[in-house]
């Protein structure tokens, strides 16, 4: 029996998140998942100082923000000709830090996947634009699915996990296998190498990791692949494009120690959140979900 995903989508009503909103609603409808749409807001500086007045003002603000979010979601679903019922959908507004509140709500509600948008930028702007997305990805205890502005929702048939041979990736691959089974999807565990160490040593590393994965995980649509490419980020992008990948999966954890030696300040996962044109799923190292999916049945994609 297939099981039901619990999803959180964070929105700030910006253009950057608009496509993620649509993607999340389409995904929730097609998979019969439970979708929570969250908006995090700030308390204005000019609120009254007196406790009684402050409490009243903050509650009025919360209700205003909830009404705004509800109306936003209704208009969005109307424009898509999709209507999620109350058993599959809710709106939640929270006050405080965006990344912190999203992560907190995800843990409290036993969420399976957080969906967020990305910002496209070049040069030094990458350090600032999309900071909420990266803040959620690098600190989240559960998987985060980042949706680029031009990503199109489609049937989930091909998932690619970019490996760096870390021990902590094995539990995440277990999770991905269970996810792939829900949709009868292919799961490819891929390593892109530029053979900076040596071709023989790289093949030895890959062989050991492949054996470990195959010994611990069984799935007839699980493939392990080693590909040579001078530019790792470019290699990932090209592979995903050529193989018609639906989701690219990476770990946001600290880079593999060889990568630390040669590119100590570079984070490939962060760079890919800005360069990929397909959804990027970030799965933390050693991720073991409390309950992968809830026990309700779902429609297949």
Helices and strands as residue ranges (DSSP letters): E 6-10, H 15-31, E 34-41, H 51-80, E 89-95, H 98-108, E 113-117, G 123-127, H 131-139, E 143-147, E 158-162, H 169-183, E 186-193, H 199-216, E 222-228, H 232-242, E 247-250, H 257-262, H 268-275, E 279-282
